[in-house]
Amino acid sequence: MRLNRSIAQGLVAMVLVVGLSLATISKSYAYFHNRQPSPQQVAFAERTGELMFQTILAALLQEFKETTDANVAEGSHSISLIFNDKNRDMRLIGTRDPLRRNDRPSDSFERRANNLALTAGQPLTGVELVDDQWVYRRSVPLTNFDPSCAKCHINYKPFPSTERVGALVLRVPIKPEMN
Ligand code: HEC
């Protein structure tokens, strides 16, 4: 009997030790994982975001140039393919009668970015942990700046070219530190 009791006590102690070690390991994993990225990592993501923005802008300007009254449907389909809904790293967002439901702001960064774009015409940037991945986020406010806008967005027709209509939002995953 006494022996059984010592075995039981030993087992309890073992379970406790293993449990505590596992808790410590997962806590230190979480610590490293959730650690804020360094200024160098953020700067790299910012530079990447700027290159990405210039590339997207060039593609959009080309699309606006190509748009005529006759090819609005094809042009819209083309923009939708470029801004594929599965790609969360580049999005067009707006709340002024958006062309696609998916273009409504979908999280707190996008809601703040859209509000800031509509109320002040100002950009927003941030470094956030999204789904366990550190990301650099950036918004570019948009106005009805080109005559082609209203060809596809017919609700923009009465607007002046300075009217604020939404934002382009970019998200750059922050790479782990390179040694
Ligand atoms: C060739 C058609 C076309 C032109 C030109 C165009 N857009 Fe769009 N725009 C779209 C489509 C299509 C979407 C939806 C993209 C998607 O599938 O997510 C969109 C989305 C947007 C959104 C997100 C909210 C919404 O309405 O869905 C904003 C803001 C926006 N465009 C602004 C502009 C501005 C500003 C211009 C002019 C400088 C412009 N667009 C020119 C087709 C166009």
Boltz pocket constraint, residues with backbone or C-beta under 6 A from the ligand:
constraints:
  - pocket:
      binder: B
      contacts: [[A, 63], [A, 64], [A, 67], [A, 71], [A, 72], [A, 75], [A, 76], [A, 77], [A, 79], [A, 80], [A, 81], [A, 83], [A, 85], [A, 92], [A, 93], [A, 94], [A, 95], [A, 96], [A, 97], [A, 98], [A, 99], [A, 100], [A, 102], [A, 103], [A, 142], [A, 143], [A, 144], [A, 145], [A, 146], [A, 148], [A, 149], [A, 150], [A, 151], [A, 152], [A, 153], [A, 165], [A, 166], [A, 167]]
      max_distance: 6.0
